[in-house]
């Protein structure tokens, strides 16, 4: 399954945007930012981070310390954007 697709073929635009940003930073030669974005993307997809957007950049937020965000919470937060 693609990392940008949730249940019922819904696209997770946060994950999609983070991939695009990471790829852009790689092309620009900004390896440190690209690596950070890939790390955040992985943790977001795995359910460990919630992402909020500020001035076009993703800001990672821990939902619950040492716990995954369950799928219903992540789906609900995605639908509210």
NUVOTI-584967 format. One line per field, with one value per atom (N, C-alpha, C, O, CB): x, y, z; residue in three letters; residue number from 1; atom name. Coordinates in Angstrom, 2 decimals, m for minus. Glycine has a CB too. Layout:
residues N
xx: c(X_...)
yy: c(Y_...)
zz: c(Z_...)
residuo: c(ALA_...)
num: c(NUM_...)
atomo: c(CA_...)
end
This chain:
residues 81
xx: c(0.84_0.00_0.89_1.90_m0.96_0.53_1.28_1.20_0.23_0.75_2.25_2.26_1.36_1.11_3.67_0.87_0.01_m1.47_m2.30_0.40_m1.80_m3.18_m3.66_m3.00_m3.33_m4.83_m5.47_m6.52_m6.55_m6.10_m7.36_m8.45_m9.34_m9.45_m9.27_m9.96_m10.92_m10.30_m11.00_m12.13_m8.99_m8.29_m8.32_m8.18_m8.88_m8.50_m8.42_m6.95_m6.14_m9.14_m6.62_m5.24_m4.97_m5.76_m4.95_m3.86_m3.41_m2.54_m1.37_m2.62_m3.13_m2.41_m1.26_m0.31_m3.37_m1.32_m0.18_1.03_2.12_m0.52_0.85_1.95_2.45_3.66_1.49_1.53_1.90_2.73_3.76_0.64_2.30_3.01_4.39_5.35_2.19_4.50_5.80_6.78_7.97_5.63_6.30_7.16_7.65_8.84_6.41_6.74_7.11_8.13_9.10_5.87_7.93_8.88_10.25_11.27_8.34_10.28_11.55_12.28_13.50_11.32_11.55_12.17_12.70_13.78_11.15_11.96_12.43_13.73_14.67_11.36_13.78_14.98_16.17_17.31_14.72_15.91_16.99_17.53_18.75_16.49_16.62_17.04_17.84_18.77_15.82_17.48_18.17_19.50_20.25_17.28_19.79_21.03_20.98_22.02_22.14_19.79_19.61_19.34_18.21_18.45_20.39_20.26_19.74_18.98_21.58_20.14_19.72_18.19_17.54_20.44_17.65_16.19_15.47_14.46_15.81_15.98_15.35_15.31_14.28_16.11_16.41_16.47_15.45_14.77_17.89_15.37_14.40_12.97_12.15_14.57_12.68_11.33_11.01_9.89_11.20_11.98_11.75_11.51_10.63_12.94_12.27_12.06_10.67_9.97_13.13_10.28_8.94_7.86_6.86_8.74_8.05_7.08_6.91_5.79_7.52_8.04_7.98_7.24_6.37_9.41_7.58_6.92_5.45_4.63_7.62_5.10_3.70_2.91_1.83_3.59_3.46_2.78_2.63_1.62_3.55_3.64_3.57_2.63_2.29_4.97_2.21_1.25_1.85_1.14_0.42_3.14_3.78_3.71_3.85_5.22_3.50_3.44_2.14_1.54_4.62_1.72_0.65_1.35_2.27_m0.50_0.93_1.56_0.58_m0.57_2.02_1.05_0.30_1.14_2.36_0.01_0.49_1.17_1.23_0.23_0.47_2.41_2.61_3.46_4.61_3.29_2.90_3.59_4.14_5.25_4.71_3.36_3.73_4.71_5.12_4.29_5.10_6.05_5.39_4.60_7.33_5.72_5.15_5.82_7.04_5.29_5.00_5.48_5.04_3.84_4.92_6.00_5.63_5.13_5.67_6.81_4.09_3.51_3.33_2.76_2.15_3.82_3.57_2.15_1.78_4.60_1.38_0.00_m0.01_m0.62_m0.84_0.66_0.74_2.14_2.63_m0.34_2.78_4.16_4.25_3.51_4.74_5.16_5.44_4.25_4.24_5.96_3.25_2.11_1.85_2.10_0.84_1.37_0.96_m0.40_m1.22_0.89_m0.61_m1.92_m2.76_m2.35_m1.89_m3.93_m4.70_m5.31_m5.47_m5.81_m5.64_m6.09_m7.31_m7.42_m6.38_m8.24_m9.44_m9.10_m9.69_m10.48_m8.15_m7.73_m7.05_m7.30_m6.79_m6.18_m5.45_m6.40_m6.26_m4.35_m7.35_m8.32_m9.18_m9.45_m9.20_m9.62_m10.44_m9.68_m10.25_m10.94_m8.42_m7.64_m7.39_m7.32_m6.32_m7.25_m7.05_m8.31_m8.24_m6.63_m9.46_m10.73_m11.08_m11.86_m11.83_m10.54_m10.90_m10.10_m10.38_m10.71_m9.10_m8.28_m8.95_m8.39_m6.96)
yy: c(m1.18_0.00_1.25_1.29_0.00_2.22_3.47_4.16_4.01_4.40_4.92_5.61_6.84_7.41_6.01_7.25_8.43_8.08_8.96_9.27_6.79_6.37_5.75_4.90_5.36_6.20_5.63_4.63_4.19_6.74_4.27_3.36_3.92_5.13_3.11_3.02_3.38_4.29_5.11_4.06_4.16_4.91_6.42_7.16_4.57_6.89_8.33_8.73_8.05_8.70_9.83_10.30_11.15_12.03_11.09_10.88_11.67_12.80_12.59_10.79_13.97_15.07_15.59_16.17_16.19_15.40_15.78_14.92_15.45_15.62_13.62_12.72_13.06_13.09_11.25_13.30_13.64_14.92_14.97_13.80_15.94_17.22_17.07_17.68_18.29_16.27_16.08_15.38_15.71_15.28_14.41_13.74_14.76_14.79_12.58_15.59_16.59_17.58_17.93_17.35_18.03_18.95_18.31_18.94_19.43_17.06_16.36_16.21_16.42_14.96_15.86_15.72_17.05_17.10_15.15_18.13_19.46_19.82_20.30_20.52_19.60_19.94_19.08_19.55_19.77_17.82_16.98_17.58_17.65_15.54_18.01_18.60_19.89_20.18_18.89_20.64_21.90_21.67_22.62_22.80_20.42_20.11_20.37_20.41_20.90_20.53_20.78_19.45_19.15_21.80_18.66_17.30_17.24_16.33_16.59_18.19_18.16_18.34_17.60_19.27_19.30_19.53_18.35_17.88_20.86_17.86_16.72_15.50_14.83_16.37_15.23_14.09_14.27_13.32_13.93_15.48_15.75_15.54_14.98_17.20_15.99_15.82_14.34_13.91_16.58_13.57_12.13_11.46_10.60_11.48_11.85_11.29_11.62_10.75_11.81_12.89_13.30_12.55_12.12_14.81_12.39_11.67_10.24_9.76_11.67_9.58_8.20_8.11_7.25_7.63_8.98_8.96_9.32_8.78_9.92_10.22_10.59_9.40_9.07_11.80_8.75_7.61_6.46_5.76_7.13_6.29_5.23_5.59_4.73_4.96_6.84_7.24_7.82_7.99_6.10_8.13_8.67_10.19_10.76_8.23_10.86_12.32_12.79_12.13_12.88_13.94_14.68_15.88_16.45_15.13_16.27_17.38_18.55_18.39_16.96_19.72_20.95_21.78_21.63_21.73_22.65_23.44_24.89_25.47_23.32_25.47_26.87_27.51_27.12_27.01_28.49_29.19_28.22_28.39_30.05_27.19_26.25_25.17_24.37_26.98_25.12_24.09_23.20_23.67_24.75_21.90_20.98_21.14_21.23_19.53_21.18_21.26_19.97_19.71_22.55_19.16_17.90_18.13_18.95_16.95_17.40_17.47_16.04_15.20_18.25_15.79_14.48_14.48_15.34_14.16_13.50_13.38_12.80_13.35_12.50_11.67_11.00_10.46_9.78_9.86_10.73_10.28_8.76_8.07_10.82_8.26_6.82_5.98_4.78_6.30_6.59_5.83_6.23_7.38_6.06_5.29_5.62_6.33_6.07_4.34_7.22_7.81_6.74_6.20_9.17_6.41_5.36_5.88_7.08_4.84_4.96_5.33_6.22_7.11_4.09_6.02_6.86_8.29_9.22_6.30_8.50_9.86_10.51_11.68_9.87_9.77_10.32_10.62_11.65_9.37_9.74_9.97_11.17_11.99_8.73_11.30_12.44_13.74_14.73_12.26_13.77_15.00_15.35_16.53_14.87_14.34_14.58_15.14_16.05_13.29_14.61_15.08_16.47_17.14_14.15_16.94_18.26_19.38_20.56_18.31_19.01_20.04_20.60_21.47_19.49)
zz: c(0.00_0.00_0.00_0.71_1.22_m0.76_m0.79_0.57_1.30_m1.90_0.89_2.18_2.18_3.24_2.54_1.01_0.94_0.86_0.67_m0.26_1.01_0.86_2.17_2.76_m0.30_2.61_3.79_3.36_2.21_4.66_4.28_4.01_2.90_2.73_5.28_2.15_1.10_0.04_m0.55_1.71_m0.20_m1.25_m1.06_m2.03_m2.57_0.18_0.44_0.48_1.09_1.78_m0.17_m0.20_1.03_1.38_m1.49_1.67_2.81_2.24_1.93_3.88_2.10_1.48_2.33_1.79_1.19_3.65_4.48_4.12_3.92_5.98_4.03_3.66_2.25_2.02_3.73_1.34_m0.04_m0.09_m0.76_m0.89_0.61_0.62_1.25_0.79_1.38_2.31_2.95_2.02_2.02_4.24_1.23_0.25_m0.78_m1.11_m0.44_m1.29_m2.28_m1.72_m2.40_m2.77_m0.49_0.13_0.31_0.04_1.49_0.75_0.95_m0.39_m0.46_1.59_m1.43_m2.75_m3.26_m3.85_m3.75_m3.03_m3.44_m2.73_m3.37_m3.16_m1.44_m0.68_m1.10_m1.10_0.82_m1.48_m2.01_m3.31_m3.51_m2.25_m4.20_m5.47_m5.26_m6.01_m6.36_m4.24_m3.95_m3.22_m2.99_m3.11_m2.86_m2.17_m0.67_m0.01_m2.76_m0.14_1.29_2.00_2.39_1.55_2.14_2.66_4.09_4.44_2.58_4.92_6.33_6.45_7.19_7.13_5.73_5.78_5.13_5.66_5.06_4.00_3.33_4.26_4.36_2.04_4.93_5.86_6.99_7.38_6.43_7.52_8.60_8.12_8.84_9.12_6.91_6.35_6.13_6.41_5.03_5.64_5.47_6.81_6.93_4.76_7.83_9.17_9.70_10.22_10.14_9.55_10.01_9.24_9.82_9.84_7.93_7.10_7.61_7.78_5.62_7.85_8.33_9.67_9.85_8.47_10.60_11.91_11.81_12.56_12.87_10.91_10.69_10.14_10.64_9.72_9.12_8.50_9.50_9.49_7.25_10.35_11.37_12.52_13.32_11.92_12.60_13.62_14.88_15.88_13.98_14.87_16.07_16.14_17.22_16.11_15.01_14.98_14.37_13.52_14.19_14.81_14.17_13.53_14.11_15.21_12.34_11.64_11.57_11.15_10.23_11.97_11.75_10.78_10.71_13.11_10.04_9.02_9.45_9.88_7.65_9.33_9.69_8.60_8.38_11.10_7.91_6.82_5.79_5.30_7.37_5.46_4.41_4.82_3.97_3.30_6.08_6.54_7.59_8.41_7.11_7.56_8.54_9.91_10.01_8.06_10.93_12.31_13.01_13.12_13.05_13.47_14.12_15.54_16.28_14.14_15.90_17.24_17.75_17.06_17.23_18.95_19.56_20.10_20.90_20.67_19.68_20.16_21.56_22.48_19.20_21.72_23.02_23.14_22.24_23.17_24.24_24.41_24.38_25.08_25.72_23.56_23.42_22.99_23.22_24.72_22.37_21.87_20.44_20.04_22.74_19.66_18.31_18.37_19.25_17.42_17.40_17.24_16.55_15.52_16.40_17.13_16.48_15.18_14.99_17.42_14.29_12.95_12.96_12.12_12.15_13.89_13.90_14.26_13.71_14.87_15.19_15.52_14.33_14.04_16.73_13.64_12.51_11.36_10.70_12.07_11.10_10.03_10.35_9.47_9.82_11.61_12.01_11.88_11.43_13.43_12.27_12.17_10.71_10.36_12.93_9.85_8.42_7.81_6.99_7.70_8.20_7.64_8.08_7.39_8.01_9.19_9.69_9.04_9.27_11.18_8.22_7.55_6.35_5.68_7.16)
residuo: c(UNK_UNK_UNK_UNK_UNK_UNK_UNK_UNK_UNK_UNK_UNK_UNK_UNK_UNK_UNK_UNK_UNK_UNK_UNK_UNK_UNK_UNK_UNK_UNK_UNK_UNK_UNK_UNK_UNK_UNK_UNK_UNK_UNK_UNK_UNK_UNK_UNK_UNK_UNK_UNK_UNK_UNK_UNK_UNK_UNK_UNK_UNK_UNK_UNK_UNK_UNK_UNK_UNK_UNK_UNK_UNK_UNK_UNK_UNK_UNK_UNK_UNK_UNK_UNK_UNK_UNK_UNK_UNK_UNK_UNK_UNK_UNK_UNK_UNK_UNK_UNK_UNK_UNK_UNK_UNK_UNK_UNK_UNK_UNK_UNK_UNK_UNK_UNK_UNK_UNK_UNK_UNK_UNK_UNK_UNK_UNK_UNK_UNK_UNK_UNK_UNK_UNK_UNK_UNK_UNK_UNK_UNK_UNK_UNK_UNK_UNK_UNK_UNK_UNK_UNK_UNK_UNK_UNK_UNK_UNK_UNK_UNK_UNK_UNK_UNK_UNK_UNK_UNK_UNK_UNK_UNK_UNK_UNK_UNK_UNK_UNK_UNK_UNK_UNK_UNK_UNK_UNK_UNK_UNK_UNK_UNK_UNK_UNK_UNK_UNK_UNK_UNK_UNK_UNK_UNK_UNK_UNK_UNK_UNK_UNK_UNK_UNK_UNK_UNK_UNK_UNK_UNK_UNK_UNK_UNK_UNK_UNK_UNK_UNK_UNK_UNK_UNK_UNK_UNK_UNK_UNK_UNK_UNK_UNK_UNK_UNK_UNK_UNK_UNK_UNK_UNK_UNK_UNK_UNK_UNK_UNK_UNK_UNK_UNK_UNK_UNK_UNK_UNK_UNK_UNK_UNK_UNK_UNK_UNK_UNK_UNK_UNK_UNK_UNK_UNK_UNK_UNK_UNK_UNK_UNK_UNK_UNK_UNK_UNK_UNK_UNK_UNK_UNK_UNK_UNK_UNK_UNK_UNK_UNK_UNK_UNK_UNK_UNK_UNK_UNK_UNK_UNK_UNK_UNK_UNK_UNK_UNK_UNK_UNK_UNK_UNK_UNK_UNK_UNK_UNK_UNK_UNK_UNK_UNK_UNK_UNK_UNK_UNK_UNK_UNK_UNK_UNK_UNK_UNK_UNK_UNK_UNK_UNK_UNK_UNK_UNK_UNK_UNK_UNK_UNK_UNK_UNK_UNK_UNK_UNK_UNK_UNK_UNK_UNK_UNK_UNK_UNK_UNK_UNK_UNK_UNK_UNK_UNK_UNK_UNK_UNK_UNK_UNK_UNK_UNK_UNK_UNK_UNK_UNK_UNK_UNK_UNK_UNK_UNK_UNK_UNK_UNK_UNK_UNK_UNK_UNK_UNK_UNK_UNK_UNK_UNK_UNK_UNK_UNK_UNK_UNK_UNK_UNK_UNK_UNK_UNK_UNK_UNK_UNK_UNK_UNK_UNK_UNK_UNK_UNK_UNK_UNK_UNK_UNK_UNK_UNK_UNK_UNK_UNK_UNK_UNK_UNK_UNK_UNK_UNK_UNK_UNK_UNK_UNK_UNK_UNK_UNK_UNK_UNK_UNK_UNK_UNK_UNK_UNK_UNK_UNK_UNK_UNK_UNK_UNK_UNK_UNK_UNK_UNK_UNK_UNK_UNK_UNK_UNK_UNK_UNK_UNK_UNK_UNK_UNK_UNK_UNK_UNK_UNK_UNK_UNK_UNK_UNK_UNK_UNK)
num: c(1_1_1_1_1_2_2_2_2_2_3_3_3_3_3_4_4_4_4_4_5_5_5_5_5_6_6_6_6_6_7_7_7_7_7_8_8_8_8_8_9_9_9_9_9_10_10_10_10_10_11_11_11_11_11_12_12_12_12_12_13_13_13_13_13_14_14_14_14_14_15_15_15_15_15_16_16_16_16_16_17_17_17_17_17_18_18_18_18_18_19_19_19_19_19_20_20_20_20_20_21_21_21_21_21_22_22_22_22_22_23_23_23_23_23_24_24_24_24_24_25_25_25_25_25_26_26_26_26_26_27_27_27_27_27_28_28_28_28_28_29_29_29_29_29_30_30_30_30_30_31_31_31_31_31_32_32_32_32_32_33_33_33_33_33_34_34_34_34_34_35_35_35_35_35_36_36_36_36_36_37_37_37_37_37_38_38_38_38_38_39_39_39_39_39_40_40_40_40_40_41_41_41_41_41_42_42_42_42_42_43_43_43_43_43_44_44_44_44_44_45_45_45_45_45_46_46_46_46_46_47_47_47_47_47_48_48_48_48_48_49_49_49_49_49_50_50_50_50_50_51_51_51_51_51_52_52_52_52_52_53_53_53_53_53_54_54_54_54_54_55_55_55_55_55_56_56_56_56_56_57_57_57_57_57_58_58_58_58_58_59_59_59_59_59_60_60_60_60_60_61_61_61_61_61_62_62_62_62_62_63_63_63_63_63_64_64_64_64_64_65_65_65_65_65_66_66_66_66_66_67_67_67_67_67_68_68_68_68_68_69_69_69_69_69_70_70_70_70_70_71_71_71_71_71_72_72_72_72_72_73_73_73_73_73_74_74_74_74_74_75_75_75_75_75_76_76_76_76_76_77_77_77_77_77_78_78_78_78_78_79_79_79_79_79_80_80_80_80_80_81_81_81_81_81)
atomo: c(N_CA_C_O_CB_N_CA_C_O_CB_N_CA_C_O_CB_N_CA_C_O_CB_N_CA_C_O_CB_N_CA_C_O_CB_N_CA_C_O_CB_N_CA_C_O_CB_N_CA_C_O_CB_N_CA_C_O_CB_N_CA_C_O_CB_N_CA_C_O_CB_N_CA_C_O_CB_N_CA_C_O_CB_N_CA_C_O_CB_N_CA_C_O_CB_N_CA_C_O_CB_N_CA_C_O_CB_N_CA_C_O_CB_N_CA_C_O_CB_N_CA_C_O_CB_N_CA_C_O_CB_N_CA_C_O_CB_N_CA_C_O_CB_N_CA_C_O_CB_N_CA_C_O_CB_N_CA_C_O_CB_N_CA_C_O_CB_N_CA_C_O_CB_N_CA_C_O_CB_N_CA_C_O_CB_N_CA_C_O_CB_N_CA_C_O_CB_N_CA_C_O_CB_N_CA_C_O_CB_N_CA_C_O_CB_N_CA_C_O_CB_N_CA_C_O_CB_N_CA_C_O_CB_N_CA_C_O_CB_N_CA_C_O_CB_N_CA_C_O_CB_N_CA_C_O_CB_N_CA_C_O_CB_N_CA_C_O_CB_N_CA_C_O_CB_N_CA_C_O_CB_N_CA_C_O_CB_N_CA_C_O_CB_N_CA_C_O_CB_N_CA_C_O_CB_N_CA_C_O_CB_N_CA_C_O_CB_N_CA_C_O_CB_N_CA_C_O_CB_N_CA_C_O_CB_N_CA_C_O_CB_N_CA_C_O_CB_N_CA_C_O_CB_N_CA_C_O_CB_N_CA_C_O_CB_N_CA_C_O_CB_N_CA_C_O_CB_N_CA_C_O_CB_N_CA_C_O_CB_N_CA_C_O_CB_N_CA_C_O_CB_N_CA_C_O_CB_N_CA_C_O_CB_N_CA_C_O_CB_N_CA_C_O_CB_N_CA_C_O_CB_N_CA_C_O_CB_N_CA_C_O_CB_N_CA_C_O_CB_N_CA_C_O_CB_N_CA_C_O_CB_N_CA_C_O_CB_N_CA_C_O_CB_N_CA_C_O_CB_N_CA_C_O_CB)
end
